[in-house]
Amino acid sequence: MGKQAAAIPYASVNLSIGRAGGLLILAEKTDDLTFWQSSTRETVVFRDGYLASTQGLQGNLLYSRMGDGQSGPMALWRVADNGQTLHYAVERGWRDAKGNTHAAQGEASFECEAEPEPRELPLTTLDLTRCVESVAWTDGAKTRSVVWREPATGRIWAGDVAAWPGGLRVTWDVARPWW
């Protein structure tokens, strides 16, 4: 993947959903949203570097909201201090492979390791802080996601995220950043 990423001078991520994946090029950027589209038109959207929605898959994440419910969308991974645990509400909506829509709410905790560790990415190795998001959903399900962020800025360089309870796992590593 490194050779392919090195040959492309555009913002790119090495992204996998389940077993399928590959190098995706940034299709569009607006404010804090980035749109990544595959050659077969599947689309993955990040909000400030975190999975926000998908389109064109067997099952699709329709929305992902997190925060205190009063201050709008929150990029909690940017404000969390290493070693600190944040608590917040999560709402996610999705459409399954049969076309049925679902929604779930839960309480999340987000905790980052105290010290960064080397993380190999497609084009480089960076010292990144590993952070874990654990969600206890109101139906009793639990999910665990991990992101690796830059200590100085809180920018996410890699992720392994559970899109919804029992649903898609989306993993990515930034090859060429878009910021």
Solvent accessible surface area in square Angstrom, and as a share of the most:
residue,aa,sasa,rsa
1,M,97,0.43
2,G,27,0.26
3,K,184,0.78
4,Q,95,0.42
5,A,0,0.00
6,A,57,0.44
7,A,81,0.63
8,I,39,0.20
9,P,102,0.64
10,Y,136,0.52
11,A,17,0.13
12,S,0,0.00
13,V,0,0.00
14,N,40,0.21
15,L,7,0.03
16,S,37,0.24
17,I,26,0.13
18,G,58,0.56
19,R,250,0.91
20,A,72,0.56
21,G,60,0.58
22,G,22,0.21
23,L,24,0.12
24,L,20,0.10
25,I,58,0.29
26,L,42,0.21
27,A,65,0.50
28,E,95,0.43
29,K,99,0.42
30,T,58,0.34
31,D,136,0.70
32,D,59,0.31
33,L,39,0.19
34,T,4,0.02
35,F,56,0.23
36,W,0,0.00
37,Q,65,0.29
38,S,30,0.19
39,S,118,0.76
40,T,102,0.59
41,R,176,0.64
42,E,48,0.21
43,T,21,0.12
44,V,3,0.01
45,V,15,0.09
46,F,0,0.00
47,R,82,0.30
48,D,36,0.19
49,G,7,0.07
50,Y,6,0.02
51,L,4,0.02
52,A,10,0.08
53,S,24,0.16
54,T,3,0.02
55,Q,101,0.45
56,G,51,0.49
57,L,39,0.20
58,Q,152,0.68
59,G,8,0.08
60,N,12,0.06
61,L,1,0.00
62,L,56,0.28
63,Y,64,0.24
64,S,19,0.12
65,R,134,0.49
66,M,22,0.10
67,G,4,0.04
68,D,84,0.44
69,G,78,0.75
70,Q,166,0.74
71,S,75,0.48
72,G,41,0.39
73,P,101,0.63
74,M,58,0.26
75,A,29,0.23
76,L,9,0.04
77,W,9,0.03
78,R,82,0.30
79,V,96,0.55
80,A,4,0.03
81,D,93,0.48
82,N,56,0.29
83,G,48,0.46
84,Q,73,0.32
85,T,51,0.30
86,L,31,0.15
87,H,140,0.63
88,Y,13,0.05
89,A,43,0.33
90,V,0,0.00
91,E,65,0.29
92,R,3,0.01
93,G,0,0.00
94,W,28,0.10
95,R,89,0.33
96,D,39,0.20
97,A,73,0.57
98,K,180,0.76
99,G,41,0.40
100,N,78,0.40
101,T,85,0.49
102,H,74,0.33
103,A,64,0.49
104,A,11,0.09
105,Q,84,0.37
106,G,5,0.05
107,E,114,0.51
108,A,4,0.03
109,S,31,0.20
110,F,4,0.02
111,E,86,0.39
112,C,3,0.02
113,E,82,0.37
114,A,67,0.52
115,E,127,0.57
116,P,52,0.33
117,E,70,0.32
118,P,100,0.63
119,R,59,0.22
120,E,138,0.62
121,L,11,0.06
122,P,26,0.17
123,L,62,0.31
124,T,60,0.35
125,T,78,0.45
126,L,53,0.26
127,D,89,0.46
128,L,1,0.00
129,T,0,0.00
130,R,62,0.23
131,C,0,0.00
132,V,26,0.15
133,E,5,0.02
134,S,48,0.31
135,V,4,0.03
136,A,46,0.36
137,W,8,0.03
138,T,116,0.67
139,D,112,0.58
140,G,58,0.56
141,A,33,0.26
142,K,157,0.67
143,T,18,0.11
144,R,124,0.45
145,S,3,0.02
146,V,10,0.05
147,V,3,0.02
148,W,28,0.10
149,R,8,0.03
150,E,50,0.23
151,P,59,0.37
152,A,98,0.76
153,T,59,0.35
154,G,2,0.02
155,R,66,0.24
156,I,2,0.01
157,W,24,0.08
158,A,0,0.00
159,G,2,0.02
160,D,41,0.21
161,V,1,0.00
162,A,6,0.05
163,A,1,0.00
164,W,20,0.07
165,P,22,0.14
166,G,91,0.88
167,G,30,0.29
168,L,37,0.18
169,R,97,0.35
170,V,0,0.00
171,T,48,0.28
172,W,3,0.01
173,D,26,0.13
174,V,0,0.00
175,A,6,0.05
176,R,75,0.27
177,P,57,0.36
178,W,39,0.14
179,W,95,0.33
